[in-house]
Protein backbone atom coordinates (compact mmCIF):
# COMPACT_ATOMS: atom_id res chain seq x y z
CA UNK A 1 0.00 0.00 0.00
CA UNK A 2 1.40 3.39 -0.98
CA UNK A 3 1.68 6.23 1.48
CA UNK A 4 3.22 9.67 1.76
CA UNK A 5 4.20 11.82 4.73
CA UNK A 6 3.28 15.50 4.88
CA UNK A 7 4.69 18.03 7.33
CA UNK A 8 2.20 20.45 8.82
CA UNK A 9 2.33 23.27 11.37
CA UNK A 10 -1.28 23.23 12.63
CA UNK A 11 -1.19 26.26 14.95
CA UNK A 12 0.00 29.61 13.55
CA UNK A 13 -1.28 33.16 14.04
CA UNK A 14 -1.48 35.88 11.39
CA UNK A 15 -1.94 39.62 11.77
CA UNK A 16 -5.70 39.07 12.04
CA UNK A 17 -5.10 37.82 15.58
CA UNK A 18 -4.92 40.57 18.18
CA UNK A 19 -1.45 39.26 19.08
CA UNK A 20 -0.28 38.21 15.60
CA UNK A 21 2.15 40.14 13.40
CA UNK A 22 2.48 38.68 9.89
CA UNK A 23 0.29 38.72 6.75
CA UNK A 24 -0.78 35.30 5.52
CA UNK A 25 1.07 35.68 2.22
CA UNK A 26 4.36 36.01 4.06
CA UNK A 27 3.57 33.07 6.33
CA UNK A 28 2.73 30.87 3.36
CA UNK A 29 5.90 31.90 1.52
CA UNK A 30 8.01 31.18 4.59
CA UNK A 31 6.31 27.83 5.25
CA UNK A 32 6.94 26.68 1.69
CA UNK A 33 10.58 27.74 1.75
CA UNK A 34 11.38 25.92 5.01
CA UNK A 35 9.87 22.68 3.70
CA UNK A 36 6.42 22.50 5.26
CA UNK A 37 3.58 21.01 3.22
CA UNK A 38 0.80 22.83 5.05
CA UNK A 39 0.32 25.53 7.65
CA UNK A 40 -2.99 26.17 9.40
CA UNK A 41 -3.73 29.78 10.32
CA UNK A 42 -5.53 29.58 13.65
CA UNK A 43 -6.23 33.16 14.66
CA UNK A 44 -8.03 33.96 17.89
CA UNK A 45 -11.81 33.93 17.38
CA UNK A 46 -11.66 35.11 13.74
CA UNK A 47 -11.45 32.95 10.63
CA UNK A 48 -11.42 35.30 7.65
CA UNK A 49 -7.66 35.34 7.00
CA UNK A 50 -7.41 31.60 7.63
CA UNK A 51 -9.96 30.89 4.91
CA UNK A 52 -8.12 33.23 2.57
CA UNK A 53 -4.81 31.52 3.39
CA UNK A 54 -6.36 28.13 2.60
CA UNK A 55 -7.47 29.44 -0.78
CA UNK A 56 -4.02 30.90 -1.52
CA UNK A 57 -2.04 27.89 -0.29
CA UNK A 58 -1.92 25.98 -3.62
CA UNK A 59 -0.18 28.99 -5.20
CA UNK A 60 2.70 28.30 -2.80
CA UNK A 61 2.63 24.54 -3.32
CA UNK A 62 0.92 23.99 0.03
CA UNK A 63 -2.20 22.13 1.14
CA UNK A 64 -4.89 24.62 2.12
CA UNK A 65 -6.53 23.91 5.49
CA UNK A 66 -8.59 26.56 7.34
CA UNK A 67 -8.87 26.73 11.09
CA UNK A 68 -9.37 28.92 14.15
CA UNK A 69 -8.42 29.02 17.83
CA UNK A 70 -11.75 29.47 19.54
CA UNK A 71 -12.23 30.72 23.10
CA UNK A 72 -14.58 28.33 24.87
CA UNK A 73 -16.02 28.67 28.35
CA UNK A 74 -13.20 26.46 29.63
CA UNK A 75 -10.18 27.47 27.54
CA UNK A 76 -8.87 27.56 24.01
CA UNK A 77 -9.61 24.88 21.41
CA UNK A 78 -8.31 24.48 17.85
CA UNK A 79 -11.00 23.91 15.22
CA UNK A 80 -9.15 22.67 12.14
CA UNK A 81 -10.87 22.09 8.81
CA UNK A 82 -13.97 24.23 9.48
CA UNK A 83 -15.24 27.03 7.23
CA UNK A 84 -17.21 28.93 9.86
CA UNK A 85 -16.40 30.52 13.18
CA UNK A 86 -17.58 28.32 16.08
CA UNK A 87 -19.73 29.98 18.75
CA UNK A 88 -17.57 31.58 21.43
CA UNK A 89 -17.73 30.98 25.19
CA UNK A 90 -19.64 27.73 24.90
CA UNK A 91 -18.72 24.67 27.03
CA UNK A 92 -15.78 22.64 25.79
CA UNK A 93 -17.80 19.54 24.95
CA UNK A 94 -20.44 21.54 23.05
CA UNK A 95 -17.74 23.22 20.98
CA UNK A 96 -16.16 19.87 20.15
CA UNK A 97 -19.55 18.58 18.99
CA UNK A 98 -20.03 21.72 16.85
CA UNK A 99 -16.66 21.14 15.16
CA UNK A 100 -17.42 17.48 14.48
CA UNK A 101 -20.82 18.28 13.01
CA UNK A 102 -19.07 20.43 10.42
CA UNK A 103 -16.41 17.91 9.49
CA UNK A 104 -13.51 19.43 11.42
CA UNK A 105 -11.08 18.07 13.96
CA UNK A 106 -10.83 19.38 17.51
CA UNK A 107 -7.31 19.69 18.95
CA UNK A 108 -6.42 20.75 22.49
CA UNK A 109 -3.76 23.50 22.29
CA UNK A 110 -1.17 24.11 25.04
CA UNK A 111 -3.14 21.94 27.48
CA UNK A 112 -3.45 22.89 31.13
CA UNK A 113 -1.41 26.10 30.83
CA UNK A 114 -3.85 28.49 32.43
CA UNK A 115 -1.67 31.57 31.86
CA UNK A 116 -2.34 31.08 28.13
CA UNK A 117 -5.99 30.06 28.47
CA UNK A 118 -5.28 26.36 28.23
CA UNK A 119 -8.13 24.11 29.31
CA UNK A 120 -8.04 22.45 32.71
CA UNK A 121 -7.78 18.68 32.56
CA UNK A 122 -11.10 18.20 34.32
CA UNK A 123 -12.88 20.13 31.54
CA UNK A 124 -11.70 17.91 28.69
CA UNK A 125 -14.43 15.30 27.99
CA UNK A 126 -12.80 11.88 28.27
CA UNK A 127 -14.07 8.29 28.37
CA UNK A 128 -14.32 6.23 31.49
CA UNK A 129 -11.14 4.39 32.51
CA UNK A 130 -10.79 1.02 34.21
CA UNK A 131 -8.86 0.30 37.41
CA UNK A 132 -5.63 0.09 35.43
CA UNK A 133 -6.19 3.47 33.83
CA UNK A 134 -7.13 2.15 30.38
CA UNK A 135 -10.05 3.77 28.52
CA UNK A 136 -13.32 1.85 28.57
CA UNK A 137 -14.76 1.97 25.08
CA UNK A 138 -18.52 1.44 25.07
CA UNK A 139 -19.68 -1.32 27.40
CA UNK A 140 -22.08 -1.11 30.33
CA UNK A 141 -21.80 0.33 33.78
CA UNK A 142 -23.80 -0.29 36.94
CA UNK A 143 -26.77 2.04 37.37
CA UNK A 144 -27.77 3.73 40.61
CA UNK A 145 -30.74 1.37 41.07
CA UNK A 146 -28.94 -1.81 40.07
CA UNK A 147 -28.68 -3.46 36.69
CA UNK A 148 -26.65 -1.82 33.96
CA UNK A 149 -26.91 1.11 31.60
CA UNK A 150 -24.93 2.09 28.56
CA UNK A 151 -21.81 4.13 29.29
CA UNK A 152 -22.26 7.81 28.43
CA UNK A 153 -21.27 8.61 24.86
CA UNK A 154 -19.28 11.82 24.58
CA UNK A 155 -17.72 13.94 21.89
CA UNK A 156 -14.01 13.58 22.50
CA UNK A 157 -11.19 15.67 21.10
CA UNK A 158 -9.40 14.27 18.07
CA UNK A 159 -5.84 15.10 19.13
CA UNK A 160 -3.76 16.82 21.78
CA UNK A 161 -0.97 19.31 21.21
CA UNK A 162 1.81 17.43 23.00
CA UNK A 163 4.58 19.79 21.92
CA UNK A 164 4.04 23.54 21.81
CA UNK A 165 7.19 25.42 20.81
CA UNK A 166 6.22 28.49 22.82
CA UNK A 167 6.37 26.79 26.21
CA UNK A 168 9.42 27.93 28.18
CA UNK A 169 9.90 24.66 30.02
CA UNK A 170 9.09 21.08 29.06
CA UNK A 171 6.84 20.38 32.03
CA UNK A 172 3.52 21.25 30.33
CA UNK A 173 4.49 19.40 27.17
CA UNK A 174 5.36 16.29 29.19
CA UNK A 175 2.06 16.52 31.06
CA UNK A 176 0.22 16.84 27.73
CA UNK A 177 2.03 13.74 26.42
CA UNK A 178 1.02 11.74 29.48
CA UNK A 179 -2.59 12.85 29.11
CA UNK A 180 -2.68 11.92 25.42
CA UNK A 181 -1.10 8.53 26.12
CA UNK A 182 -3.53 7.77 28.95
CA UNK A 183 -6.57 8.28 26.73
CA UNK A 184 -4.95 7.12 23.49
CA UNK A 185 -5.28 10.45 21.70
CA UNK A 186 -3.06 11.28 18.72
CA UNK A 187 -0.38 13.83 19.49
CA UNK A 188 0.52 16.84 17.37
CA UNK A 189 3.33 19.38 17.57
CA UNK A 190 2.91 23.03 16.60
CA UNK A 191 4.85 26.27 16.67
CA UNK A 192 1.97 28.45 17.95
CA UNK A 193 3.90 31.12 16.07
CA UNK A 194 2.98 34.79 16.39
CA UNK A 195 6.11 35.97 14.56
CA UNK A 196 7.46 34.69 11.26
CA UNK A 197 10.71 33.30 12.65
CA UNK A 198 8.83 30.81 14.84
CA UNK A 199 6.74 29.24 12.06
CA UNK A 200 7.79 25.61 11.73
CA UNK A 201 9.85 25.50 14.93
CA UNK A 202 7.62 22.56 15.82
CA UNK A 203 5.52 20.60 13.34
CA UNK A 204 3.65 17.35 12.82
CA UNK A 205 4.42 14.66 10.28
CA UNK A 206 1.19 13.04 9.10
CA UNK A 207 1.25 9.76 7.17
CA UNK A 208 -1.34 9.65 4.39
CA UNK A 209 -2.21 6.25 2.95
CA UNK A 210 -3.21 5.53 -0.66
CA UNK A 211 -1.35 8.57 -2.00
CA UNK A 212 1.74 8.55 -4.21
CA UNK A 213 2.86 12.14 -3.67
CA UNK A 214 2.17 15.21 -1.57
CA UNK A 215 0.59 16.84 -4.63
CA UNK A 216 -2.24 14.30 -4.42
CA UNK A 217 -3.01 14.96 -0.74
CA UNK A 218 -6.13 16.96 0.11
CA UNK A 219 -7.16 18.76 3.28
CA UNK A 220 -9.68 15.98 4.00
CA UNK A 221 -6.86 13.42 3.73
CA UNK A 222 -4.92 15.27 6.41
CA UNK A 223 -7.96 15.56 8.71
CA UNK A 224 -8.72 11.84 8.33
CA UNK A 225 -5.10 10.94 9.12
CA UNK A 226 -5.12 13.07 12.27
CA UNK A 227 -8.29 11.32 13.40
CA UNK A 228 -6.67 7.96 12.67
CA UNK A 229 -3.62 8.93 14.69
CA UNK A 230 -0.95 8.49 11.99
CA UNK A 231 0.97 11.45 13.39
CA UNK A 232 4.56 11.93 14.51
CA UNK A 233 5.65 15.03 16.39
CA UNK A 234 8.85 16.91 15.70
CA UNK A 235 9.47 19.61 18.23
CA UNK A 236 12.66 20.60 19.94
CA UNK A 237 14.49 23.69 21.04
CA UNK A 238 16.99 24.63 18.37
CA UNK A 239 20.64 25.20 19.26
CA UNK A 240 21.46 28.89 19.64
CA UNK A 241 23.40 29.14 16.38
CA UNK A 242 20.65 27.37 14.45
CA UNK A 243 17.98 29.56 16.04
CA UNK A 244 19.91 32.72 15.18
CA UNK A 245 20.25 31.55 11.56
CA UNK A 246 16.50 30.86 11.47
CA UNK A 247 15.73 34.32 12.86
CA UNK A 248 17.99 36.07 10.35
CA UNK A 249 16.53 34.14 7.41
CA UNK A 250 13.02 35.09 8.52
CA UNK A 251 14.02 38.75 8.86
CA UNK A 252 15.53 38.74 5.37
CA UNK A 253 12.41 37.11 3.94
CA UNK A 254 10.20 39.63 5.74
CA UNK A 255 12.23 42.56 4.40
CA UNK A 256 12.07 41.13 0.88
CA UNK A 257 8.33 40.61 1.13
CA UNK A 258 7.63 44.21 2.10
CA UNK A 259 9.98 45.48 -0.59
CA UNK A 260 8.23 43.40 -3.27
CA UNK A 261 4.70 44.26 -2.23
CA UNK A 262 5.42 47.94 -1.75
CA UNK A 263 3.63 47.88 1.57
CA UNK A 264 3.03 51.18 3.31
CA UNK A 265 5.91 52.04 5.61
CA UNK A 266 7.84 49.13 4.11
CA UNK A 267 11.20 50.46 5.20
CA UNK A 268 9.96 50.91 8.75
CA UNK A 269 8.44 47.44 8.73
CA UNK A 270 11.67 45.93 7.44
CA UNK A 271 13.75 47.69 10.10
CA UNK A 272 11.30 46.55 12.75
CA UNK A 273 11.64 42.99 11.49
CA UNK A 274 15.43 43.11 11.77
CA UNK A 275 15.20 44.68 15.23
CA UNK A 276 12.80 41.97 16.40
CA UNK A 277 15.12 39.32 14.99
CA UNK A 278 18.20 40.66 16.77
CA UNK A 279 16.24 41.03 19.99
CA UNK A 280 14.96 37.45 19.74
CA UNK A 281 18.48 36.20 19.06
CA UNK A 282 19.78 38.03 22.15
CA UNK A 283 16.98 36.57 24.26
CA UNK A 284 17.74 33.10 22.93
CA UNK A 285 21.41 33.53 23.81
CA UNK A 286 20.59 34.70 27.33
CA UNK A 287 18.20 31.79 27.84
CA UNK A 288 20.84 29.39 26.58
CA UNK A 289 23.38 30.78 29.03
CA UNK A 290 20.94 30.48 31.91
CA UNK A 291 20.08 26.89 30.98
CA UNK A 292 23.76 25.97 30.75
CA UNK A 293 24.44 27.56 34.15
CA UNK A 294 21.55 25.65 35.67
CA UNK A 295 22.79 22.34 34.27
CA UNK A 296 26.30 23.03 35.61
CA UNK A 297 24.84 23.79 39.04
CA UNK A 298 23.23 20.35 39.06
CA UNK A 299 26.46 18.50 38.37
CA UNK A 300 28.91 20.55 40.43
N, C-alpha and C positions, 0 to 999 in steps of 0.2 A: 504494500500500500504506500503510495507516495505521500509525502508531507513536506511542509516548508515552515520555517521559523521566522516570525516577524518580531521586530523590536519596537515596543511602544512605550511612550511616556504618557500615562493616563491621567495626569494631574498637573496642569500648567495654567497659569493665570495670565491674561492679556491686560491691556490698558482699559478694558471695560470693567474690570474689577476695581473696587475702590482702592485696593492696595497693589494693583498691578501696574506695569510700567511700559510694556512693549506692544506694538501693533501686531496683529496676527500674521501679516505678511512677513514680517521680520522673524517671528517665531517659526513659521513654516520653513523659511529659507534656512535658518540655522539648524532646525531639526533634520532637514534633508542633508545638509552638508556634514553633519556629525554622524550620519549613518543610521538614523532612526527611520522606521517605516511608517510610523504614525505618531501623532501627538494629539491628545485630546485637550482642548481648551475648556477648562472647568472654572469659569468665573463665578464669583459669589452672587448667587440669586439673580443672575441675568444670563440669557442664553443667546442673544442676538449675534455677538461676534463669534461665538462658538459655531453656530450654524453657518455663518459666512466662511469661517475657516474650513469647515468640513466640505463646503462647496469648492473652495479654492485648492484644497489639498492635492487633487490629481495634477494640477499644473506644476506642482513641486515634486511629483513622483511619489506622493504619500497617499495613504488610505485615509479617507475623510470620515471621522467619527465625531459627532457632536456630543456635548455633555454639559453638566453644570454642577457646581457645589452648592447644594441647597441647605439652608438653615432650617432644621427641624426644631421641634419643641425640646429635643433632648441632645442636640449637637449636630455637627455637620455630617452630610451624607453625599457621596458622589453618585449622580445619576448619569450613566454613560449610555449613549445610544438612543436618547430621547430627543424629540423635536420640539417639545413644549416645556415651559417652565413649570416644575412641580409646585403645588401649593406650599407656601412657607408656613413655618411654625406649627406644623401638624405633628402628631406623635410619630416616633421613628417607624413603628411597624406599619402605620397607615401610609407613610411616604414610600416605604419599600413596596407595598402592594400597588401603589399608584405607578411606580416605575415599572413593575412587572406587567401591569395591565397594558402598558404602552410599548412593550417589547424591549425595554432597557435592562441593564444590569445595575444592581445596587452594590456599591463598594464602600466599606467603612474607611474613611481617611484619618490619618494620625490618631488611632484609637486611644481613648482614655487620657489624652492630654488636654486637660480642662482649660489651660491657659490659651489654647488655640481652638476652643470650642469642640474638642473631641468628645464623642459620646462616652458616657459612663458605661462600664461593662454591664451593669444591671439593666440598662435600657436597650440593649441589643437583643432582639427576639431570637432565642436559641431553642433547640429541641431538648427534651428531657434527656438526662444521662443516667446510666446505671451505676451501681455501687463502685464499679471500677473506673468511672469517669468517661465511659464510651457513650456516644449518642444513641438514643433509642429511636429507631426509625419506625414510625407507625406503631402497631401493636396496641394492646389494651392496658388500662390501668384500673386499679380498684377504685370504685366510686365511694362517696361518703356514706351511702346506705347499703353497702355490700354489692356483690356482683362486680361487673366490669363495665367500663365505657371506653370509647375510642379516645386515644390520646389526642390532645388539642393540635389541630393543624395550624401552622403559622407560616407567614411569609418571612423567610429567612434572607439574609444578605447573600449575595452571590460570591463575594470575595472580601478579603481584608487586606488593607495596606500594611504589609509587614515590614516594609522598609520605606521610610520617609526621609529624604535627604536633608530636610531642614532641621531635623531633631539634633540638638547639640550633643546629647549623650545617647548611648545605645540602649538605655534601660527601657524606654517606651517601645522601641522596635522589638526588643526581645520579648516584652510582655505581649505585644501584638502577635508575634510568632507563636507563642505558647497558646494564646487564645484560639488562633486559627487552627493549630494542630489539634487542640482538644475537641473542637467541633467539626473537624475535617473540612474547613473552608479553604478554597484556593487562596494563595498569597500573591500579592502584586507589589512591585516596587515603583516608586514615582518620585520625581524631583520636587513636586509642589513649588515649582519655580515661579517667582514673581519678578525676576530679572533674567535677561537673556542668558547670561553666563551660567546659570544654574540648570537650564533646560538640558535634560538628558543625563544629569549627574547620577540619577538612579532611573532604571527602566525595567520593563518586564518583557521577557522573551515568551512569546505565545506560539505553541506548535499547532499548525493548521493541517488537518488531514485532508487527503483527496485533492491537493493542489500541487501543481508542478513548480510554480514560481510565485514570488510576492505579487507580481502584476495581476495574478488571477484572484488574489484574496480580496474579499469584500468586507465591509464593516460588520455585516451579519456573521460572517465567518469568525471574526475576532470575538464578537460577543458570545457566540456559541462555544468557542474554545475556552473563554474565561469561565463560563458556567461549568464546562466539563472539567476544569481544573488542570488543563495542559499548560501551566504557566511555570516559569522559572524566573526568580528575581535576581537582579544584578544591581546591587547598591553597595557602595563602599566610599569611604572618605578618601579623596584623591591625595597623593603626596603633594607637598607644598609646591614643588617645581611644576608638577603636572597641572595643579589647580591654577597657578599663575599663568601658565601657557593657555589654559582654557579661557581664563578671564580676558587675556589680551586678544585672543582670537575673536571672542565675542565683541569686544570693544571695537576692533577693526571692522567687523562685519556690520555693527551698528552704525559706525561712522559712514561706511560705504553705502548703506541703505538710505540714510538721510540725504547723502549727497546725490544719489541716483533719483530719488523721488522728489527732490527739491522741496522738502518739507519746510514749513515755516520755522524760522529760528533753527535751521539745520546746523549751523555752526555751533550754536549754543548747545543744542542737543548732543552733538558729537563730542564737544568738550566735556559735557556732563557725563557722557558714557565713559570716557577715558578716566575722568576723576573717580567715578564709581568703581571702575575696574581696579585702579591703583589702591583705592581705599579697601576694597574687598581683599586684595592681595595682601595688604598690610595686616588686616584682621586675621587672615588665614595664617600668616607667619607667626603672629602673636599667639594664636590658639595652638599652633604646632609647638611653639616653645614651651607654653604652659603644660601641654600634654606630656612633652618629653621630660620636663622637670618633675611632674607628678609620678611618671613611671620610675625615674631615678630615685625618687624618695621612697618608693616601695621596696627597691632592691638594695638600698644602702642603709 
